[in-house]
Amino acid sequence: MYMEQITERIGLNNGIAPQTLNNGFLNSDYVDLSKFKRALFILTIGANAGSVQYYLQEDSVTNFANSTNGVAGSFSNSGGNNVSRTGLTAASKIYTIEVRADQLSAGKRYVRLNVKENNVGNATLAVVGYGDDADSKKGSANNGTAVTNQDVVN
């Protein structure tokens, strides 16, 4: 028998609403890994005439003032492997990237996904991000402001 609802376990961030990106950058909202044990970002690419790249970023402040577009975080507690992907040109694909709180560099607690289209071609995309395994239940108490409703069948 299930004892915990998914909405008790996770918190959804504001992500990136579905839109067309052409020769620019977009950022998801952050996941605060002082409140969750893991973060997962899901990038969905629809119609694509461009070249999409993504970078997982970490920072100590919510406005990511210490981060630069097009540069992944160092994630020094993980060796910084698998923190970016470039040259995504196929349409109708889904990419995920996951990080644990203990993989962040010292002093960092926020993570986000930085997405770029750099081929001056239209790429339709969206990002959903969430924190998983909330330290304090309900995880949904840490949802982004764009999350307006979460129905649970009972």
N, C-alpha and C positions, 0 to 999 in steps of 0.2 A: 504494500500500500504506500502511495506517495504521501509524505508528510509535509513537504515544502512545495509551495508554488514557485514557478519560475520568477514571477515578479518579486518574490521575497529574496531571491538569490541574486538577481541582476539589476543593474541600473542602466537605462538607455541614455546616451548622450544625444545632442542635437544633430550630429552627423553632418552630411552634406545632402541637401534636398536634391532630387533629380533635376539635372540641368545640363546645358551644353557648355563645354569648356573649350576655348580656342586660344592658344598661345598665352596661357596665364596659369595662375596658381589658385587653389582653393584649400581651405583648412577645415577639418572637422572640429567640433568642440572637443574639449579634453575629457579624459577619464582620470579621476583622482585616485591613484593607487595607494593612498593612505586609507581609503575606505573599501577597497576591493583587493583581492589577491591576484587577479588577472584582468587584462583588457583584451578585447577582440575587436578588430575592425574588419568590416566586409565591404569591399569595393566591387560594385557592379558596373560593368561597362556595357552599354547598349550599342546603338549605332556608333560606328567609329571610323572616321576618316583621318584620325590623328595618330599621335604617338603619346601614350600616357605613361607617366612615371609616378611612383609614390614613395614617400619617405616617412618612416616612423620617427617621431620626434619626442624628446623628453625635455622637461624643464622644471625649474623650481618655482615659477610664477605662472599664473593662469593665462596671462596675455602672451606668453612665449616670447618675451622680449629678448631672451638669451638664445633664441633659435633663428635660423636663416632659412628662407624658402629654398627648396631644392637640396637641403642637406639633412641627412638623418642624424639622430642622436648617437652618441658614442656607446651608450648602454654598457659602460665599462665593467659591470658585474656579469655580463654575458659574453664578453668578447666582441660585441657589436656585430655579430653575424646575422644575416637575413633581415636587415632592417630597411631595405629598399629594393625596388624592382624597377627596371627601366625597359623601354621599347615594347610596351604593351600595345599592339596594333590590331589585334583581332576583336571583332564585335561579339556581343552576347557571351561574355565571359565573366566569371566571378573569381575574385582573389581575396584571400584572408591573410591577416597577420595578427599574431598573438604574442603578448609579452606578459611575464610575471612581475609582480612588484619587486621581488628580490633581484631582478635583472637590471633595474635602473641604476644609474650612476649615483654615487653618494650625494645627498642633498636634493635629489630630483624626486618628484612625486606625481607629476602630471604627464600624460602622454596624449598625443593626437596624431592624426594622419594628414600629411601635407601632400596634395595631389597636383600634378602639373601636366599640361598638354603643351608640347613644344614643337609641333610640326606644322603649326598654323593650319590645322585641320579640325573640324568639329568632332568632338567626342562627347557623347551623351553618357553621363555617369551619375552615380549616387554612392554615398558612404553611410553605413550604419556602424556605430560604435557602441560598445557597452562594457561595463565593468561586471565581472563575474565573481561569485562567491563573496558576497558582501560581508564585511566584518561585523556590521550591525544590521540586523534585519529590521525592516524591509529595505532591500536594495533599491527599490523603486523610489524611496525617499530622496535619492540622489539623482533622479532623472533630470535631463535637460529641460529647459523651459518649453521647447517645441513639442514635447511628448504630452499630448492632451488627454489620452484615454488608454487604459489597459484593462480590457474586460477579461474576467476569469470565469469559466464555466463552473457552476457549483450545483 
